[in-house]
């Protein structure tokens, strides 16, 4: 996976690491409510009240990394969904960096729209973007969970961990690599002006165009194949009638990988 062009001046924000916390996203929003604007990373080696998309819980036992970046981007709230792709690129690059340091540059991880990093058909990492307004300030929280040595169960989903693929690291080392990658990718994003480059970088790291998948946007599953991303980052699905469909939200399930 090639990295997007380097961005100058990509300073790494401070990292606050907890052994355990209720939720790194919740702690980030609490800090914002008290007047902090970041950027700052709130990280934990375990969290017991984590949350995922659509109100789901997200389990983060010891052996995982929960990491939330809190900052105040100079953008309209309508641009914040772009951060899911920004975070996906940064997370994939952080995993590549950690694995590459252990001669595992071939680790076959791929991004799945809108917020997962996968190895094969199993989930390795998830992303949750939250935001809130405090007076005139818009605060964004980019939450990222990565399975390091543990793989907490998710109903109906296959899950995996870095350790299962021969990659061993500490939460501290992974958090630092993630913070470095996120700083670089956020600088490229440049509050939305660089989003076309982020979209291209995300597609380079994604499951291939033509991958069979189903999308459930609340009206039942629709089957087809991955047809890329629209210019704003929306998912494009070519359905079984050859019609290209556009989704701005929904749950995506990939077809099971073919057996050798």
N, C-alpha and C positions, 0 to 999 in steps of 0.2 A: 504494500500500500504506500503510494507516494504521499509525502506530506505537502500541504499547501505552502506557498511561498512564505518565507519567514517575514514576520512583521517586526519592525524596529520598536524599541521602547516598551516591550511587553513585560512589565514588572509583575512579579509574583506576589499576590497579596499574602498577609499573614495567615497562618494556619493554627487554629485552636483545636487541639486533639483531646477528646474525652475517652476514658475507658468504656463508659456506658452512659447513655442518655435516653430520654423518651423518644425524641425525634430531632434530627439535626435541622430539618426544615422548620420545625416548630420553634426551636431555639433561635434560629436565624431571624424568624419573624418577631419573636419576643425582643430580640436585640433592636430590631428596626423600630418597634413600638416604643422603645426607650430612647430613641433618637439616633442610634447608630445608622450609618448609611454604607459602611464598607468602603471598598471591597474587603471581605474577610471570609475565610473558609471555616465553617464549623464542621468538625469531623468526629467520628466515633468508631471505636472498634466493635461496638455492639449498640443496638438501639431496641427498645422494647415496645414502642408505640409508633413505629415507622408507618408511613402511608405511601400508597402508590396512586396510579391514575384512577379516576372515577370512584374515589372513596374507598378503594381497596386497602387492606392492611399490607404492610411490607415488612417481613420478618428479617431481622439483621442480628443473628446470634454471633458470639465470638467466632472469629475466623472470616469475618466479612469487613468491608469498609463502607461506612455511610458518610457521605461528604456533601455538604451544601455550601454553595457560594452565594453570599448575599451582597448585592451591590445595587446602585441606583443608576440605571442606564438612561441616557438622554434620548429616549425614544417614546413614541406613543404606545399605549398598551396593546394596540393592534399588531405591533411588531414583535411582541414577546414570544409568540409561538415559534419564531425563527430560532430561539435559543435552544429548542429541542434538538435541532440539527447541529447547531454549534456545539452543544454538549456531546452529541453523538460522535462527531469528528474528534473532539478532544479526548473522549473516553477511549475510543478505538486507538488513538495514537499513544495514549498513556499505556494501554495494555501492550501495544507493539514495543514501546520503549522498555517496559519491565521485562517482557519476554525476550527481547533482543539482547538484553544484558546477560541473559542466561543461555545464549545460543539457541533460542527458540523463535527466530525471526519468521519461521514458517507457521506459527500458530494461526489456525484457519478461522479467525473470528470475523464476523460480518455484522453490519448494521441492519436492523429491521425497523421499518417505519412503524410508529413514529418515535419510539423511545427505547429500543432494546439493542443490546449487543449479544449476538448468538455465536455459539460454536456448534456446527452441525444444526440439529434441530433443537438444541437446548439453550436456555437462557442463562447468560453469564452476568449480565448487568442491566439495570433499568434506570430510567431518567424521569424525574418529575419536576416540571416548571410550575412555580407558584408566584403570586405577586400580590401586593397590597399597596394602597395609597395612604400616605400619612401627610395630611395637609396637601401641599402642592407637589410632594415628592412621590414618585413612583419607585417602589422597591421590588426588585426581582430576586427570587431565590431559585437557584438551579440545584436540584437534589439529584445525587448519583449514588447508586448502590452497586457494589461489585463483590462477587463471591470470590474470596481468596482461597481459603482452605475448607470452608463450609459451603453447603448448598441447601439453603432452607427450601422446604417443599412449597410448591404452588399447585393448587388444585387444577388438574387437567393440563399441566404444563411439565415438560421435561426441563430440568435445571442442571447446571454444571458449575464447576469451579476452576480457577486457575491451577490449583494443585493437581486436579485430575488430569491435567494436560502437561504436567511436568514443570509448571512455573510456580516457584515458591518465593514469597516476598512478605515483608511486614506491612501492616496498615500504614505505618509512618512513611515508608519508602514509596508506597503506591500513592498516598495522598500528595506527596511532594511532586511526583511525576505527573499526576493529574493536574495539580495546580499550575505547573509549568506549561503543560500542553494547553490548558484552558486559557491561560493568559495570552499565549501566542494566537490561538484561534479567535479569541474575542477581539484582539487587535486587528486581525484580518477582517472580521465581521464589521468592525468600525461602526457600531450602532446602526447596522442595516445597510450601509452604503456598499459593503463588500459581500452582501449575501449571495450574489451569483457565484462567487468563488467558493463560498461555503457549500452551496448546493452541489457544485461540481465535485468538491472534495468528499461530500457525503456519498454521492453516487459511486465514486471510486471505491468506497469502503463498504458498499451495500451488497445485499443479496443481488445476484445478476438479474438484469432485465430478462423477462421470460420465465422467471421462477413461478410455479403454480402457487396460488394463495387464495384465501378467502378473507373477506372484509365484512365485519359486522358493525354497522353504524347505528344500530338500534332498531332496524326494521328486518332483521334476519340476515343470515350470511349470504354474501354474493361471491360467487367463485369466478376465477379468471387467472390472469397472469400479471405479474408486476410489469408495468409499462413506464416506470421512471417517476420523476417528480415534475409537477408544474412549476412555473417560474417563481411562485410564492411558497414552494415547499409542500404543496398538497400532493397526496398520493394519487397516482394514475394507475388504474386497473383496466386491462382489456378483458372484457367479460367473454363468456363462451359464445356469444353471438358476434364477436368482433367489434363490439362497441366500447369505446374508451370512456371510462367512468372516472370521476374526480371525487376525492374524499378529503375533507379537512379534519375529520376525527373518525375514530373507530378502532376496533380491535382487529389485528391482523394475525392470521394463523398461516404459517407456511406448510406446504405439503411435506410429508415425511421424506427425508433423503432416500434415494433409491439404494437398495442393498447391492453390495458388490457381488 
